[in-house]
Amino acid sequence: MTLRVRDPMERHISRSLSREANPSRSRELRTRSVAAQAIGVLAWGAVAIGALAVGAVAIGLALLLQTANVAFLVALAFAVAASANLPVIVLSIFWKRFNTGGAVCGLGAGLVGSIALIAIGPSIMGVDAATVASSARHMIQHAPIFPLENPGILSVPIGFAGAIFGTLLTERDLPAEEKFVELEVRCNTGLGAEKATAAH
């Protein structure tokens, strides 16, 4: 993504920094080089901050869930991933009108829905007896609001609903819909694939 954004930003920054209306080629290349290096440093900084944030969250969760069953945690991770990704993948393959707004809404609804259902389910909430060790106790000492340990049965449909409503409430992308038919024919028959291969 950084490489994709770098070129337009580099040109914009070099034009902004250049005081001349028509700078020489060597000056323009030197300015673009400085701009590219600055963008690279900023991108690496953003990546480092993101990695630190994700690492801190992962360490915090690992400390909280030291005694949890690993297979159970993997099942929850798959439920979250399926709730966010499955609706977007399925609808982008089979629904011509599906658009970016629907994809964003579907991802958000599935992700938030699955995490919320996990938080109010029996994996996080539960009333433990006084004899249960503190390391094995539920995080929230309250009767679970959602009865199922794995939220996928409800969170995947929430993701689909978010994707469908997001698509219907946003503007149609007619050029993308026209390309959908061509792509569907190409996927099912292979016709037109030789053009794409010859271009590369």
N, C-alpha and C positions, 0 to 999 in steps of 0.2 A: 504494500500500500504506500509505503514511504517513497519507493521508486516511482510509482505512478503519479504521485503528487509533486515529486521533486522538480520535474521539468517545467511545468507551468509556473511554479513558485520561483524557480531559479530565474526564468525569463523576466518575471514581474519585478523581482528584487534587483536584478541587474539593470533594468530600465530605470527603476527608481533611483538607484545609486549613481547612474551615469548622468553627468551634468550636461553632456553634449547631446545635440539633437540626433546626430548620426555619428556615433563613436566608431573608432577604427576596429577592425576585426580582432586584433590582439587585445585591445582594451576590453572589448565586450567579453572575450573568452576569459580574461583574467577576473573580471567582475563576476561572471557566471561561476567560475571556479570557487571564488570566495563564498558566493551565495550557496553553492552546493555543499561546501564544507560546513557552513553554519546550519543548514537544514539537517545535515547528517548528525551533527552534535545534538541538536534539539531532539531529533528522533530517538537517538540512543538514550538521551535523558528521560524521555517519556517512557521508553521501554523499561529502563531501569526502575523508574518509580512504579510502573505497573507491576513489574515482577516482584518488587518489595511488598506492594500491597497484597497481591495474590498470595505470596509466601507467608505474610503475617496472618492472613485469614486462614490459610491451610494449617499453620502451626497452632493457631488458637482452636480450630475445630479438632485437630488431632489431640490436643490436651484435654478438651472436653469429652471426647469420645474414646478415651483410652481403652475402656473395657467393652466397647461395643463389638458385636460380631461383624467381622469384615465382609462376609458374604451378604449380610443384611445391608451394610452400607453401600456395597456395590449395586445391589438391587435398587436402592433409593437413587443412586447416581443415574442408573439407566432409566428410571421412571422420570427423573427431571429432564434428562436428555431427550427421551421420547416425547414428553409433553411439549417441549419447545420445538423440536426439529421435525417430528413426524408430520404434523399438519402442513408445515411449509413445503416439505418434500412432496408429499402426496398431491397437494393442491397445485403445486407448480407443474407437475407432470400431467395432471388430468383436467384442470380447469383453465379454460382459455382466458377468462376474464381476470384471473388471479394476478395481483400486482404487488408493487413494493409496499404500499400501505398495509395490505393484508398480511404480507410476510412479517412486517415489523409488529403488527398487532398480534398475530398468531404466536410469534416467538415470545413476546412480552407476556401475553395471557397464559401461555403454557408454563413458562418459567415461574412467574409469580404465583400462579394457581398451585403448581406442584409443591413449591417451597412452603406456601401457606398451609396446604393440607398436611404436609409433613410436620410442621410446627404445632398444629392442633391435633395431631394424631397420636396414637398410643406409643409411637417410638420416642416421642419427646415428652408427652404429658402422661401422667399416671400417678396414682396414690400408692406409695410404697409403705410397707410395714416398718415399724421402728427398728426391727432387727436387721433390715437390709443395710449392707455396708454403704458408706457414703459414695464410694466410687461406682457402685452399681445402681444408684438411685436415678430416677427420671429427672430430667432437667427442670421440668415444671411439675410441681406437686399439685395436680388438679386432675379430675376425671377428664379423659380425652373427649374432645368435642366431635372429632371425626373418627369413626370406629375402625377404619382399615389401616393396617400398617404400611401398605404400599399404596400411594395415591394415584397410580397410573390409570385405574379404571374410571376415575372422574377427571383427572387433570388433562388427559389426552383430549377428551371431548371439549374441555374448556379451551384448549389450544385451537382446536378446529373452529369453535364458535368465534373466538377472537379473530382468527384469520378470515373467516367468512364475513363477519361484520366489518372488519377493517377494509376488506376489498369493496364491499357494497357501499361503504360510507366515503370512499375516496374516489377521485376522478379516474375515469377509464383511460387506459393507455392503448389507444387504437393501433399505433404502429407495432407495438409488442404483440397485440392480439393477431395482427396479420401475419407476423412471423411465426406465431404458435403453430398454425396449420402447416407451414413449410417444415418446421422442426419436427412435428409429429410424423409427417410423411417420411422425412429423412431417418428418424429413429426406427420406424417400423419396416421400411423397405430398403434403406440405404441410398435411395435416389438423391442426387445432389451432393453426396458426400465427396465425390471426386473433385468438385470445385473447391471445397474447403481444403482438401489435401494438396491440390495444385497450388493454391495461394501460399502455402507454407513451404 
